[in-house]
Amino acid sequence: MSTAAHSLVTSKAVEPGIRGGLLLLVLWLGVLDPLYSAGLNMYVAAQMHPANLDWTYIIVRAAMRISAALALLFVRRPVAVWFALAVLWLSGPIYVLVNWALFDNQVMPFALIRSIAVAAACTWYLLRSERVKATYGFELRPVRTTPETCESKNDPE
């Protein structure tokens, strides 16, 4: 490979770090979504009697999302990505479904559709992003060994 082609290939390599889409995801999980959720639920509480609103679930959901953001921010291992994926689905679509099933709340299909769409988009990003792979060493498939590191039975010694 020529040096020009080699420099082009190496310049396209993604540097590890919390930047771009990954930074947006961390900020959304750790700051924007908990604030939005708290504000929305305060509005709902103002419309009805505040005693009817159970803040425990709101606080647990916010704590889950903040902890996922902190894991992505400080734990630079694949387990942080798996934890964030679990939190996205548990605090999103599964949270909405359990809320309907256990508490006989009003069925809001838009909330379920929105939470599925957000969780699916974030999942797609975390599974496909080169920055996530570079930052956390996260691979969906097992890492393949290179032919140089594998010993072949046919190699003459």
PyRosetta script that sets phi, psi and omega in degrees:
from pyrosetta import init, pose_from_sequence

init()
pose = pose_from_sequence("MSTAAHSLVTSKAVEPGIRGGLLLLVLWLGVLDPLYSAGLNMYVAAQMHPANLDWTYIIVRAAMRISAALALLFVRRPVAVWFALAVLWLSGPIYVLVNWALFDNQVMPFALIRSIAVAAACTWYLLRSERVKATYGFELRPVRTTPETCESKNDPE")
pose.set_psi(1, 137.0)
pose.set_omega(1, -179.9)
pose.set_phi(2, -71.6)
pose.set_psi(2, 161.3)
pose.set_omega(2, -178.6)
pose.set_phi(3, -66.7)
pose.set_psi(3, -32.0)
pose.set_omega(3, 178.4)
pose.set_phi(4, -66.7)
pose.set_psi(4, -43.3)
pose.set_omega(4, 178.4)
pose.set_phi(5, -67.5)
pose.set_psi(5, -38.3)
pose.set_omega(5, 178.9)
pose.set_phi(6, -64.2)
pose.set_psi(6, -41.7)
pose.set_omega(6, 179.3)
pose.set_phi(7, -67.6)
pose.set_psi(7, -31.8)
pose.set_omega(7, 177.0)
pose.set_phi(8, -67.5)
pose.set_psi(8, -41.7)
pose.set_omega(8, 179.3)
pose.set_phi(9, -66.5)
pose.set_psi(9, -43.9)
pose.set_omega(9, -178.7)
pose.set_phi(10, -71.2)
pose.set_psi(10, -27.1)
pose.set_omega(10, 179.7)
pose.set_phi(11, -73.7)
pose.set_psi(11, -21.4)
pose.set_omega(11, 179.0)
pose.set_phi(12, -84.3)
pose.set_psi(12, -8.3)
pose.set_omega(12, 178.8)
pose.set_phi(13, -66.0)
pose.set_psi(13, 137.0)
pose.set_omega(13, -177.9)
pose.set_phi(14, -87.4)
pose.set_psi(14, 130.2)
pose.set_omega(14, 177.6)
pose.set_phi(15, -79.3)
pose.set_psi(15, 142.4)
pose.set_omega(15, 176.7)
pose.set_phi(16, -68.1)
pose.set_psi(16, 151.2)
pose.set_omega(16, 177.4)
pose.set_phi(17, 148.0)
pose.set_psi(17, 163.2)
pose.set_omega(17, 179.6)
pose.set_phi(18, -92.1)
pose.set_psi(18, 92.5)
pose.set_omega(18, 179.7)
pose.set_phi(19, -141.6)
pose.set_psi(19, 168.0)
pose.set_omega(19, 172.6)
pose.set_phi(20, 58.6)
pose.set_psi(20, -131.3)
pose.set_omega(20, -178.0)
pose.set_phi(21, -62.2)
pose.set_psi(21, -34.8)
pose.set_omega(21, 178.9)
pose.set_phi(22, -66.1)
pose.set_psi(22, -41.2)
pose.set_omega(22, 175.9)
pose.set_phi(23, -62.8)
pose.set_psi(23, -41.7)
pose.set_omega(23, 177.8)
pose.set_phi(24, -60.6)
pose.set_psi(24, -43.2)
pose.set_omega(24, 179.5)
pose.set_phi(25, -63.7)
pose.set_psi(25, -44.1)
pose.set_omega(25, 180.0)
pose.set_phi(26, -63.6)
pose.set_psi(26, -43.9)
pose.set_omega(26, 178.7)
pose.set_phi(27, -65.1)
pose.set_psi(27, -40.1)
pose.set_omega(27, 179.3)
pose.set_phi(28, -64.6)
pose.set_psi(28, -47.3)
pose.set_omega(28, -179.2)
pose.set_phi(29, -64.7)
pose.set_psi(29, -44.0)
pose.set_omega(29, -171.0)
pose.set_phi(30, -90.0)
pose.set_psi(30, -22.2)
pose.set_omega(30, -174.7)
pose.set_phi(31, -126.7)
pose.set_psi(31, -60.4)
pose.set_omega(31, -171.4)
pose.set_phi(32, -64.1)
pose.set_psi(32, -49.1)
pose.set_omega(32, -178.0)
pose.set_phi(33, -65.2)
pose.set_psi(33, -45.3)
pose.set_omega(33, 176.9)
pose.set_phi(34, -61.0)
pose.set_psi(34, -38.7)
pose.set_omega(34, 178.0)
pose.set_phi(35, -67.1)
pose.set_psi(35, -42.5)
pose.set_omega(35, 178.0)
pose.set_phi(36, -61.4)
pose.set_psi(36, -46.2)
pose.set_omega(36, -179.0)
pose.set_phi(37, -62.2)
pose.set_psi(37, -44.3)
pose.set_omega(37, 178.9)
pose.set_phi(38, -63.7)
pose.set_psi(38, -44.3)
pose.set_omega(38, 179.2)
pose.set_phi(39, -63.7)
pose.set_psi(39, -43.2)
pose.set_omega(39, 178.9)
pose.set_phi(40, -63.2)
pose.set_psi(40, -42.3)
pose.set_omega(40, -178.9)
pose.set_phi(41, -73.8)
pose.set_psi(41, -28.4)
pose.set_omega(41, 173.1)
pose.set_phi(42, -66.8)
pose.set_psi(42, -38.3)
pose.set_omega(42, 176.4)
pose.set_phi(43, -62.9)
pose.set_psi(43, -45.0)
pose.set_omega(43, 178.2)
pose.set_phi(44, -62.4)
pose.set_psi(44, -41.7)
pose.set_omega(44, 179.4)
pose.set_phi(45, -63.9)
pose.set_psi(45, -34.0)
pose.set_omega(45, 178.9)
pose.set_phi(46, -69.8)
pose.set_psi(46, -29.1)
pose.set_omega(46, -179.7)
pose.set_phi(47, -77.7)
pose.set_psi(47, -28.6)
pose.set_omega(47, 179.8)
pose.set_phi(48, -125.3)
pose.set_psi(48, -177.7)
pose.set_omega(48, 179.7)
pose.set_phi(49, -69.2)
pose.set_psi(49, 126.4)
pose.set_omega(49, -177.4)
pose.set_phi(50, -57.7)
pose.set_psi(50, -24.6)
pose.set_omega(50, 179.9)
pose.set_phi(51, -68.4)
pose.set_psi(51, -21.8)
pose.set_omega(51, -180.0)
pose.set_phi(52, -77.4)
pose.set_psi(52, -11.3)
pose.set_omega(52, -178.4)
pose.set_phi(53, -98.6)
pose.set_psi(53, 122.7)
pose.set_omega(53, 179.8)
pose.set_phi(54, -92.9)
pose.set_psi(54, 107.2)
pose.set_omega(54, -176.4)
pose.set_phi(55, -75.4)
pose.set_psi(55, -14.5)
pose.set_omega(55, -178.5)
pose.set_phi(56, -57.2)
pose.set_psi(56, -48.1)
pose.set_omega(56, -177.7)
pose.set_phi(57, -67.6)
pose.set_psi(57, -34.7)
pose.set_omega(57, 178.5)
pose.set_phi(58, -67.2)
pose.set_psi(58, -42.6)
pose.set_omega(58, 179.5)
pose.set_phi(59, -68.2)
pose.set_psi(59, -41.8)
pose.set_omega(59, 178.8)
pose.set_phi(60, -62.7)
pose.set_psi(60, -43.4)
pose.set_omega(60, 179.2)
pose.set_phi(61, -62.6)
pose.set_psi(61, -44.8)
pose.set_omega(61, 179.0)
pose.set_phi(62, -64.0)
pose.set_psi(62, -41.4)
pose.set_omega(62, 179.5)
pose.set_phi(63, -63.8)
pose.set_psi(63, -39.3)
pose.set_omega(63, 177.5)
pose.set_phi(64, -61.3)
pose.set_psi(64, -46.4)
pose.set_omega(64, -177.0)
pose.set_phi(65, -69.6)
pose.set_psi(65, -38.7)
pose.set_omega(65, 177.4)
pose.set_phi(66, -65.5)
pose.set_psi(66, -41.2)
pose.set_omega(66, 178.7)
pose.set_phi(67, -65.6)
pose.set_psi(67, -34.9)
pose.set_omega(67, 175.7)
pose.set_phi(68, -65.6)
pose.set_psi(68, -40.8)
pose.set_omega(68, 178.1)
pose.set_phi(69, -64.7)
pose.set_psi(69, -42.1)
pose.set_omega(69, 178.4)
pose.set_phi(70, -65.5)
pose.set_psi(70, -37.5)
pose.set_omega(70, 177.1)
pose.set_phi(71, -63.5)
pose.set_psi(71, -44.1)
pose.set_omega(71, 177.9)
pose.set_phi(72, -65.0)
pose.set_psi(72, -32.6)
pose.set_omega(72, -178.0)
pose.set_phi(73, -75.4)
pose.set_psi(73, -39.7)
pose.set_omega(73, -171.1)
pose.set_phi(74, -112.6)
pose.set_psi(74, -21.9)
pose.set_omega(74, -177.8)
pose.set_phi(75, -102.0)
pose.set_psi(75, 104.1)
pose.set_omega(75, -175.9)
pose.set_phi(76, -93.3)
pose.set_psi(76, 55.8)
pose.set_omega(76, 177.9)
pose.set_phi(77, -135.5)
pose.set_psi(77, 162.0)
pose.set_omega(77, -179.1)
pose.set_phi(78, -57.6)
pose.set_psi(78, -28.2)
pose.set_omega(78, -179.4)
pose.set_phi(79, -60.6)
pose.set_psi(79, -29.4)
pose.set_omega(79, 178.0)
pose.set_phi(80, -65.0)
pose.set_psi(80, -38.9)
pose.set_omega(80, 179.1)
pose.set_phi(81, -68.9)
pose.set_psi(81, -44.3)
pose.set_omega(81, 178.3)
pose.set_phi(82, -61.9)
pose.set_psi(82, -40.5)
pose.set_omega(82, 178.1)
pose.set_phi(83, -62.8)
pose.set_psi(83, -45.0)
pose.set_omega(83, 179.1)
pose.set_phi(84, -62.2)
pose.set_psi(84, -40.9)
pose.set_omega(84, 178.3)
pose.set_phi(85, -62.6)
pose.set_psi(85, -44.1)
pose.set_omega(85, 178.8)
pose.set_phi(86, -62.7)
pose.set_psi(86, -43.3)
pose.set_omega(86, -179.9)
pose.set_phi(87, -65.3)
pose.set_psi(87, -40.9)
pose.set_omega(87, 179.3)
pose.set_phi(88, -57.2)
pose.set_psi(88, -44.0)
pose.set_omega(88, -178.0)
pose.set_phi(89, -79.9)
pose.set_psi(89, -37.6)
pose.set_omega(89, 180.0)
pose.set_phi(90, -70.1)
pose.set_psi(90, -37.9)
pose.set_omega(90, -177.7)
pose.set_phi(91, -92.6)
pose.set_psi(91, 1.1)
pose.set_omega(91, 178.8)
pose.set_phi(92, -111.1)
pose.set_psi(92, -104.4)
pose.set_omega(92, -175.3)
pose.set_phi(93, -60.2)
pose.set_psi(93, -41.6)
pose.set_omega(93, -178.8)
pose.set_phi(94, -67.0)
pose.set_psi(94, -37.5)
pose.set_omega(94, 176.7)
pose.set_phi(95, -60.2)
pose.set_psi(95, -44.5)
pose.set_omega(95, -179.3)
pose.set_phi(96, -65.0)
pose.set_psi(96, -44.8)
pose.set_omega(96, -179.7)
pose.set_phi(97, -64.2)
pose.set_psi(97, -43.3)
pose.set_omega(97, 179.6)
pose.set_phi(98, -66.3)
pose.set_psi(98, -38.6)
pose.set_omega(98, 178.4)
pose.set_phi(99, -60.1)
pose.set_psi(99, -43.2)
pose.set_omega(99, 177.8)
pose.set_phi(100, -66.5)
pose.set_psi(100, -45.9)
pose.set_omega(100, -174.0)
pose.set_phi(101, -68.9)
pose.set_psi(101, -45.7)
pose.set_omega(101, -174.1)
pose.set_phi(102, -81.4)
pose.set_psi(102, -34.2)
pose.set_omega(102, -171.6)
pose.set_phi(103, -111.5)
pose.set_psi(103, 5.9)
pose.set_omega(103, 176.0)
pose.set_phi(104, 51.2)
pose.set_psi(104, 40.7)
pose.set_omega(104, 178.4)
pose.set_phi(105, -74.5)
pose.set_psi(105, 165.5)
pose.set_omega(105, 177.1)
pose.set_phi(106, -60.4)
pose.set_psi(106, 135.0)
pose.set_omega(106, 179.8)
pose.set_phi(107, -74.9)
pose.set_psi(107, 122.0)
pose.set_omega(107, 179.0)
pose.set_phi(108, -121.9)
pose.set_psi(108, 91.7)
pose.set_omega(108, -176.0)
pose.set_phi(109, -60.6)
pose.set_psi(109, -31.6)
pose.set_omega(109, -179.3)
pose.set_phi(110, -63.9)
pose.set_psi(110, -37.9)
pose.set_omega(110, 178.8)
pose.set_phi(111, -63.1)
pose.set_psi(111, -40.5)
pose.set_omega(111, 179.2)
pose.set_phi(112, -69.3)
pose.set_psi(112, -44.5)
pose.set_omega(112, 179.7)
pose.set_phi(113, -62.4)
pose.set_psi(113, -43.8)
pose.set_omega(113, 179.6)
pose.set_phi(114, -63.6)
pose.set_psi(114, -44.2)
pose.set_omega(114, -178.0)
pose.set_phi(115, -68.6)
pose.set_psi(115, -35.0)
pose.set_omega(115, 175.5)
pose.set_phi(116, -66.0)
pose.set_psi(116, -43.3)
pose.set_omega(116, -179.4)
pose.set_phi(117, -63.2)
pose.set_psi(117, -43.7)
pose.set_omega(117, -180.0)
pose.set_phi(118, -66.3)
pose.set_psi(118, -46.7)
pose.set_omega(118, 179.7)
pose.set_phi(119, -63.1)
pose.set_psi(119, -40.4)
pose.set_omega(119, 179.5)
pose.set_phi(120, -66.5)
pose.set_psi(120, -42.3)
pose.set_omega(120, 179.2)
pose.set_phi(121, -64.8)
pose.set_psi(121, -43.6)
pose.set_omega(121, 178.5)
pose.set_phi(122, -66.6)
pose.set_psi(122, -38.2)
pose.set_omega(122, 177.4)
pose.set_phi(123, -63.2)
pose.set_psi(123, -46.6)
pose.set_omega(123, 178.7)
pose.set_phi(124, -58.0)
pose.set_psi(124, -45.0)
pose.set_omega(124, 179.8)
pose.set_phi(125, -62.4)
pose.set_psi(125, -49.2)
pose.set_omega(125, -176.7)
pose.set_phi(126, -64.6)
pose.set_psi(126, -32.9)
pose.set_omega(126, -179.0)
pose.set_phi(127, -80.6)
pose.set_psi(127, -26.0)
pose.set_omega(127, -172.9)
pose.set_phi(128, -108.4)
pose.set_psi(128, -13.6)
pose.set_omega(128, -172.4)
pose.set_phi(129, -72.3)
pose.set_psi(129, 131.8)
pose.set_omega(129, 175.3)
pose.set_phi(130, -68.8)
pose.set_psi(130, -34.1)
pose.set_omega(130, 178.6)
pose.set_phi(131, -65.1)
pose.set_psi(131, -40.8)
pose.set_omega(131, 177.7)
pose.set_phi(132, -63.3)
pose.set_psi(132, -42.9)
pose.set_omega(132, 178.3)
pose.set_phi(133, -61.6)
pose.set_psi(133, -42.8)
pose.set_omega(133, -178.2)
pose.set_phi(134, -70.7)
pose.set_psi(134, -37.2)
pose.set_omega(134, -175.2)
pose.set_phi(135, -78.5)
pose.set_psi(135, -41.1)
pose.set_omega(135, -173.4)
pose.set_phi(136, -109.0)
pose.set_psi(136, -4.8)
pose.set_omega(136, -175.3)
pose.set_phi(137, 65.8)
pose.set_psi(137, 28.5)
pose.set_omega(137, -174.7)
pose.set_phi(138, -86.5)
pose.set_psi(138, 125.3)
pose.set_omega(138, 174.3)
pose.set_phi(139, -130.6)
pose.set_psi(139, 134.3)
pose.set_omega(139, 177.5)
pose.set_phi(140, -71.3)
pose.set_psi(140, -36.4)
pose.set_omega(140, 177.8)
pose.set_phi(141, -100.2)
pose.set_psi(141, 158.7)
pose.set_omega(141, 176.1)
pose.set_phi(142, -62.1)
pose.set_psi(142, 147.7)
pose.set_omega(142, -179.5)
pose.set_phi(143, -70.1)
pose.set_psi(143, 128.5)
pose.set_omega(143, 178.7)
pose.set_phi(144, -83.5)
pose.set_psi(144, 145.3)
pose.set_omega(144, 176.5)
pose.set_phi(145, -87.1)
pose.set_psi(145, 149.3)
pose.set_omega(145, 179.6)
pose.set_phi(146, -79.4)
pose.set_psi(146, 154.4)
pose.set_omega(146, -179.5)
pose.set_phi(147, -59.3)
pose.set_psi(147, -29.7)
pose.set_omega(147, -179.4)
pose.set_phi(148, -66.0)
pose.set_psi(148, -30.4)
pose.set_omega(148, -177.1)
pose.set_phi(149, -87.9)
pose.set_psi(149, -14.1)
pose.set_omega(149, 179.8)
pose.set_phi(150, -93.8)
pose.set_psi(150, 134.4)
pose.set_omega(150, 177.4)
pose.set_phi(151, -91.1)
pose.set_psi(151, 132.1)
pose.set_omega(151, 179.8)
pose.set_phi(152, -97.4)
pose.set_psi(152, 147.2)
pose.set_omega(152, 177.7)
pose.set_phi(153, -70.4)
pose.set_psi(153, -20.1)
pose.set_omega(153, -178.2)
pose.set_phi(154, -90.2)
pose.set_psi(154, -2.5)
pose.set_omega(154, -179.7)
pose.set_phi(155, -70.3)
pose.set_psi(155, 128.1)
pose.set_omega(155, 175.0)
pose.set_phi(156, -73.8)
pose.set_psi(156, 144.9)
pose.set_omega(156, -179.6)
pose.set_phi(157, -108.1)
pose.dump_pdb("model.pdb")
